[in-house]
């Protein structure tokens, strides 16, 4: 199988300045992403893997170039029209796909700011993608801690009511709900090669469920410090997260 792993990180951020350049527990965030790709390559030596970084941030390019564990990263310069706050990430991923060729079986995007991710999470999403040919894409999710049928509300006509009206009397009766954790996306090449006018969730989307404690991604300074604290705990209690961390630490040696 030929896989394109995309890593997308633009310069700056209004919510959390330069978040893609941060270090978490002494390791640059992007190294966690490169680490799980390296673990995947080791576990699947028969796969033909291309890794591409799409960015307009020279400091981010420098950080990636400093490591030698993955020395064949393809650098795609972020186009100015794809560097704005309101640009859909799928447009950046598609541009990366087209810039690196089109002969792929799957395009897997790994978010820099969702570093709590294990090898099995990447393997699971690719397996789900392979098993369901009708899917345009598969996204990683975690089981929702709140249900839109019971304890999530929105404003309706001046009052606040459940997001999903229903006659369910117990949470167990309601459909399972999931939260997107923005960690991993697997796209079908034919889908990326079309004009995507709606949000990706309006298309034929599948899910791959991760552990609920892997819900966090970094959108603010508070998110970052919370994740750093939790990460220190989890690398002591989750051997697979520790493997990603230990390999990421070795990148700078």
Secondary structure, 3 states (H helix, E strand, C coil): CEEEEEEECCCCCCCCCCHHHCEECCEEHHHHHHHHHHHHHHHCCCCEEEEEEEECCHHHHHHHHHCCCCCCCEEEECCHHHCCCCCCHHHHHHHHHHHCCCCCCEEEEECCCCCCCCHHHHHHHHHHHHHCCCCCEEEEEEECCCCCCCCCEEEECCEEEECCCCCCCCHHHCCCCEEEEEEEEEECHHHHCCCCCCCHHHCCEEEEEECHHHCCCCCCHHHHHHHHHHHHHHHHHCHHHHHHHHHHHHCCC
